[in-house]
Structure formats: C-alpha cells, structure tokens
C-alpha cells in the first residue's frame, strides 16, 4: 500500500504530541495523514477519546492506517467495535501499562483493561525495554494476544520527543516497510 492509497490517522496520547514529536513530523510529511484531535488532552476521558477515534475512522473515504502512540493505543483498540470503515492496519508505539497502579496520572488507568481478542487487521507494535509507562513484557503480552508483530526498540524510553525521538528515522523506515505490506 502507498501513502496515497490510505488515510493515515495519527492518534496521539496523553497531552498530545508536540511540535518536536515524531507523530507531528509524520503528520506534516505524509500527504494523507491527519491527527485525531481530542477535546481535552490533559484530562482524557476514555469514552470521549474512543468515540473520536471511531468518528475519524468512519469519516474516511480510503482504507485507514492507524498510527497510535501511548494512550492513543488503547483509545484505538477500544474503538474497533465502532469501526464501520476498513482499517488496513495499525502501527502501535509505546503502549502504556494501564493496570499498573504506579501509573500517573491515576485516571489514565480508566483506559484499561486492554481487550485481548485478536485484531481484525494487521498490526505492528514497537516497545521499549525502559519505557517508564509500560514494561516490554506487558507490550509483548498484549501484542501476542492481538496477533501483532512486536519490535524490540531496546532501551529507548517512551519513544517520544523527550526520549530523543523527534525525527525518529528508524521508526520511519519500519513504518514504510509495514505500509508496503498492507493491502488497500
């Protein structure tokens, strides 16, 4: 699949993805990409975030490719039952461990638990070994349940601008390879 054959939905996590974040950079560079905007970035409400993801998928005119980071991952996965349009694939990065009582802010736990049914489309997950918001073992467990291919990003933090992943060329290459394997 080519970028022009898909609608690429950028689904940021808690507090949105700022100007230096790889999601913002990809949105600017990929001609068919658009961000799923949330009404409240700093006080997320699961039902609202999930509904917005479903709304954007259902408004698509081309097959959708989801690109979710952090809290965007459970938002996207919880929205799947509401999808009425084709999702060609999902690219998930740094899923938070929603059942971890140490997670801050605490209200992020309301996005859990993750569904464990296999996903109805191809998916790839990239997870770090030292992500402060979720363990690699947790990411591997949910990727296995979903039938997602998981890529070990090593010790790369939360894979965001704060951990040095602004341009994130490695991510761009992995996404391009993933996209090339999807069917329109």
C-alpha positions as CSV (number, residue, x, y, z in Angstrom):
1,X,0.0,0.0,0.0
2,X,1.2,3.5,-0.8
3,X,0.6,6.6,1.4
4,X,-1.7,7.9,-1.3
5,X,-3.9,4.8,-1.1
6,X,-4.6,5.3,2.6
7,X,-5.9,7.7,5.2
8,X,-3.3,7.8,7.9
9,X,-4.8,8.6,11.3
10,X,-2.3,10.0,13.8
11,X,-3.6,9.1,17.3
12,X,-1.5,10.9,20.0
13,X,-1.5,10.0,23.7
14,X,-1.9,12.0,26.9
15,X,-1.2,15.7,26.4
16,X,-1.0,15.4,22.6
17,X,2.2,15.2,20.6
18,X,4.1,18.5,20.5
19,X,5.9,20.1,17.5
20,X,9.1,18.0,18.0
21,X,7.3,14.7,18.4
22,X,7.7,12.1,15.6
23,X,3.9,11.9,15.2
24,X,3.7,15.6,14.4
25,X,6.6,15.4,12.0
26,X,5.0,12.4,10.2
27,X,1.7,14.2,10.0
28,X,3.4,17.1,8.3
29,X,5.3,14.9,5.8
30,X,2.7,12.3,4.9
31,X,0.2,13.8,2.4
32,X,-2.8,11.7,3.6
33,X,-2.2,11.9,7.3
34,X,-4.4,13.8,9.8
35,X,-4.5,13.9,13.6
36,X,-7.3,12.7,15.7
37,X,-8.0,15.8,17.8
38,X,-9.3,15.4,21.3
39,X,-11.4,18.0,23.2
40,X,-9.3,17.5,26.3
41,X,-5.7,16.4,26.0
42,X,-4.7,16.8,29.7
43,X,-7.9,15.2,31.2
44,X,-8.7,12.3,28.9
45,X,-12.0,10.5,29.2
46,X,-11.9,7.1,27.7
47,X,-15.4,7.2,26.2
48,X,-14.7,10.6,24.5
49,X,-11.3,9.6,23.2
50,X,-12.6,6.2,21.8
51,X,-15.6,8.0,20.2
52,X,-13.3,10.5,18.4
53,X,-11.1,7.7,17.0
54,X,-14.2,5.9,15.7
55,X,-15.6,9.1,14.3
56,X,-12.4,9.7,12.3
57,X,-12.2,6.2,11.1
58,X,-15.8,6.2,10.0
59,X,-15.3,9.5,8.1
60,X,-12.6,8.0,6.0
61,X,-13.0,7.6,2.2
62,X,-9.9,5.4,1.8
63,X,-8.7,2.4,3.9
64,X,-7.3,3.6,7.2
65,X,-3.9,3.1,8.7
66,X,-3.8,3.9,12.5
67,X,-0.6,5.3,13.9
68,X,-1.1,5.4,17.7
69,X,1.3,6.4,20.4
70,X,1.0,5.8,24.2
71,X,-2.6,6.4,25.3
72,X,-3.6,6.5,21.7
73,X,-3.1,2.8,21.6
74,X,-5.9,1.8,24.0
75,X,-8.1,4.5,22.5
76,X,-7.7,2.9,19.1
77,X,-8.2,-0.6,20.2
78,X,-11.3,0.2,22.3
79,X,-12.8,1.9,19.2
80,X,-12.6,-1.2,17.0
81,X,-16.1,-2.4,17.6
82,X,-17.4,1.0,16.4
83,X,-15.5,1.0,13.1
84,X,-17.7,0.9,10.0
85,X,-14.9,1.6,7.5
86,X,-12.0,-0.6,6.5
87,X,-8.9,-0.4,8.7
88,X,-5.9,-1.7,6.6
89,X,-3.5,-1.9,9.5
90,X,-2.3,-0.4,12.8
91,X,1.1,0.9,13.9
92,X,1.3,1.0,17.7
93,X,4.1,2.6,19.6
94,X,4.8,2.6,23.4
95,X,1.5,1.2,24.8
96,X,1.1,2.2,28.4
97,X,0.6,-0.4,31.1
98,X,-2.9,0.5,32.2
99,X,-3.2,-1.9,35.0
100,X,-0.1,-0.6,36.8
101,X,-1.1,1.2,40.0
102,X,2.0,3.3,39.7
103,X,0.9,5.0,36.5
104,X,0.5,8.7,36.8
105,X,-1.8,10.4,36.4
106,X,-4.1,7.8,38.0
107,X,-7.1,8.5,35.8
108,X,-5.2,7.0,32.8
109,X,-6.0,3.6,34.3
110,X,-9.6,4.2,33.3
111,X,-8.5,3.3,29.7
112,X,-7.9,-0.3,30.8
113,X,-8.0,-3.1,30.6
114,X,-6.9,-3.8,27.1
115,X,-9.2,-6.0,25.0
116,X,-7.4,-9.3,24.4
117,X,-9.2,-10.5,21.2
118,X,-7.1,-10.8,18.0
119,X,-7.3,-7.6,16.0
120,X,-9.2,-7.8,12.7
121,X,-6.3,-6.2,10.7
122,X,-2.5,-6.5,10.5
123,X,-0.7,-4.6,13.3
124,X,2.8,-3.9,14.4
125,X,3.9,-2.8,17.9
126,X,7.1,-1.1,18.9
127,X,8.0,-1.2,22.5
128,X,11.0,-0.1,24.6
129,X,12.8,-2.0,27.4
130,X,12.9,1.0,29.7
131,X,9.6,2.8,29.0
132,X,8.5,4.5,32.3
133,X,4.8,4.0,31.3
134,X,4.9,0.3,30.4
135,X,7.1,-2.7,30.6
136,X,8.3,-4.5,27.5
137,X,6.8,-7.8,28.9
138,X,3.4,-6.2,29.1
139,X,3.7,-4.9,25.5
140,X,4.8,-8.3,24.3
141,X,1.8,-9.9,26.1
142,X,-0.8,-7.7,24.5
143,X,0.9,-7.9,21.1
144,X,0.7,-11.7,21.4
145,X,-3.0,-11.6,22.3
146,X,-3.7,-9.3,19.4
147,X,-1.6,-11.2,16.8
148,X,0.6,-8.1,16.4
149,X,4.2,-8.3,15.3
150,X,6.3,-6.8,18.1
151,X,9.6,-5.0,17.6
152,X,12.0,-4.6,20.5
153,X,13.2,-1.0,20.4
154,X,15.8,-1.6,23.1
155,X,16.3,1.0,25.8
156,X,14.7,3.9,24.1
157,X,12.4,5.3,26.8
158,X,8.8,6.3,25.9
159,X,9.7,6.8,22.2
160,X,8.7,10.4,22.2
161,X,10.5,13.8,21.8
162,X,11.6,13.7,25.5
163,X,13.4,10.5,24.9
164,X,15.1,11.8,21.8
165,X,12.7,10.6,19.2
166,X,11.8,13.7,17.3
167,X,12.6,12.8,13.7
168,X,12.9,9.0,14.6
169,X,14.3,7.8,11.2
170,X,14.3,4.2,12.4
171,X,10.5,4.4,13.0
172,X,10.0,6.0,9.6
173,X,11.8,3.1,7.9
174,X,9.8,0.5,9.9
175,X,6.5,2.3,9.1
176,X,7.4,2.4,5.4
177,X,8.1,-1.3,5.4
178,X,4.8,-2.1,7.3
179,X,2.8,0.1,5.0
180,X,4.3,-1.5,1.9
181,X,3.0,-4.9,3.1
182,X,-0.6,-3.8,3.6
183,X,-3.3,-4.3,1.1
184,X,-5.6,-1.4,0.0
